[in-house]
Structures are given as structure tokens and as C-alpha cells.
Amino acid sequence: MKAQFDHEKLDVYQLEVNFVAWATELMVEVKQAASVSVREPCDHLDRASLPIMFNTAEGNGERQMRGRAKFFDDARGSATECAACLDALVAKQACSKERVAEGKALLVRIVSVLTKLVERFSNVGQVREDGPEYIVDGE
């Protein structure tokens, strides 16, 4: 049996690995074909894509629930940052909306799962009382 870390078993982590591979191919393609300056959005995309994976892995290993939520929230923020980088490449006419559609679809799935993880782990341990019941005279 193949040894695996717990984070490698997460579907969202596998999506993130796929996104990094996809984004790397896109950056190579764009840098080779671009007639406009794409260095900054490509560098930013490269820097933002890796923390998605790193924070998910670290969050999954975190024992404190609020710590887990923070790492997953940071990963979610990096994913939305990557979406903005793809928008910047389209705005600079370095690639088309159609070309980035696959990456955006991966990011939507990643952000959706991370959002659920943040919600799951950020509310753990909170004590809440039921809200007051209001009674109106005459009812």
C-alpha cells in the first residue's frame, strides 16, 4: 500500500494539484506567445497558486479547529487571487476567456470546498442560546 499524508487524501487537495499543473502550462504558453508584458500577472499567479496547496495541507494537519479554519480560509483567499490573475491575463489580451475557462472552473470548485471547510471548522465549539421568543399581546 502506498504511504500517503492525510492531506493527499482530500479531494480538494487533488483539485489544487491539478490547478497548479494547469496554471504552470498556461504560464509557459503565455510567456512564449505574449506580445504584451505578462511577467507580473504570471509571477503573481505562480506565487498565489502554491499557497492554496500549502495552506490546505497545513490546515488539514492542524489540531485546533479555529487554526484549521484559518488555514483553509487563507487557501481560499489565494484561490480567489488566482482567479484575479487569470482575469488580468485576459484583460491584457495575453489569452482568451475560453483559454482560462478550465482554470476558473477548477478554482470555483476549490473555493466552494474550502468555503465549506471554513464554515465547518470556524463554528466548532461555539455555545449558542436559542433566540428569545417574542409574544405579542392578543395573539
C-alpha positions in Angstrom: 0.0 0.0 0.0 1.2 3.5 -0.9 2.0 5.7 2.1 0.0 9.0 2.0 -0.3 12.0 4.1 -3.8 12.9 5.2 -4.0 16.0 3.1 -3.2 14.0 -0.1 -6.4 12.1 0.5 -8.5 15.2 0.3 -10.4 15.7 -3.0 -9.8 19.5 -2.7 -6.1 19.0 -2.4 -6.1 16.9 -5.6 -8.0 19.7 -7.4 -5.4 22.1 -6.2 -2.6 20.0 -7.5 -4.4 19.8 -10.9 -4.8 23.6 -10.8 -1.1 24.2 -10.2 -0.2 21.9 -13.1 -2.7 23.6 -15.3 -1.6 27.1 -14.3 2.1 26.2 -14.9 1.2 25.1 -18.5 -0.7 28.3 -19.1 2.1 30.5 -17.8 4.7 28.8 -20.1 2.3 29.1 -23.0 1.5 32.8 -22.3 5.1 33.8 -21.7 6.2 32.3 -25.0 3.4 33.8 -27.1 2.8 37.1 -25.4 3.5 40.4 -27.2 2.5 42.3 -24.1 4.1 42.4 -20.7 2.7 39.4 -18.8 5.5 38.9 -16.4 3.7 40.5 -13.4 0.4 38.6 -13.7 2.3 35.3 -14.4 4.6 35.8 -11.5 1.7 36.7 -9.2 -0.3 33.6 -10.5 2.8 31.4 -9.7 3.1 32.9 -6.2 -0.6 32.7 -5.4 -1.2 29.2 -6.7 1.2 27.4 -4.4 -0.2 28.7 -1.1 -3.5 27.2 -2.0 -1.9 23.7 -1.7 0.4 24.7 1.2 -2.4 26.1 3.4 -4.7 23.2 2.7 -2.1 20.7 3.7 -1.1 22.7 6.8 -4.7 23.3 7.8 -5.6 19.6 7.4 -2.8 18.8 9.8 -3.8 21.5 12.3 -5.3 20.1 15.5 -7.0 23.3 16.7 -10.3 23.8 14.9 -10.0 27.5 14.6 -6.5 27.1 13.3 -7.8 24.7 10.7 -10.4 27.2 9.6 -7.8 30.0 9.3 -5.5 27.9 7.0 -8.5 26.9 4.9 -9.6 30.5 4.7 -6.1 31.6 3.6 -6.1 28.9 0.9 -9.5 30.2 -0.3 -8.1 33.7 -0.4 -5.2 32.5 -2.6 -7.6 30.7 -4.9 -9.6 33.9 -5.5 -6.4 35.8 -6.0 -5.5 33.2 -8.8 -8.9 33.9 -10.4 -8.0 37.6 -10.5 -4.6 36.8 -12.1 -6.4 34.9 -14.8 -8.7 37.9 -15.3 -5.6 40.1 -15.6 -4.1 37.9 -18.3 -7.4 38.1 -20.3 -7.6 41.9 -19.8 -4.0 42.2 -21.1 -5.1 40.1 -24.1 -2.4 37.6 -23.3 -5.0 34.8 -23.6 -8.8 34.4 -24.2 -11.6 33.9 -21.8 -12.0 30.4 -23.3 -8.4 29.6 -22.6 -8.8 30.3 -18.9 -12.2 28.8 -18.5 -10.8 25.4 -17.4 -8.7 27.0 -14.7 -11.6 29.2 -13.5 -13.8 26.1 -13.3 -11.2 24.4 -11.1 -10.9 27.5 -8.9 -14.7 27.7 -8.4 -14.7 24.1 -7.2 -11.7 24.7 -5.0 -13.2 27.8 -3.4 -16.6 26.1 -2.9 -15.0 23.2 -1.0 -12.7 25.5 1.0 -15.7 27.7 1.9 -17.5 24.6 3.4 -14.3 23.6 5.3 -14.0 27.1 6.7 -17.7 27.0 7.8 -17.3 23.6 9.3 -14.3 24.4 11.4 -14.9 28.0 12.4 -18.1 27.4 14.3 -16.9 24.4 16.2 -17.2 24.8 20.0 -19.3 27.9 19.9 -22.0 27.9 22.6 -25.2 29.5 21.5 -28.6 30.0 23.1 -31.8 29.9 21.3 -33.1 33.3 20.4 -35.9 34.8 22.5 -39.4 34.0 21.7 -41.5 37.2 21.3 -45.1 37.1 22.1 -47.4 39.9 21.0 -50.5 40.6 23.2 -53.7 39.5 21.6 -52.2 36.6 19.6 
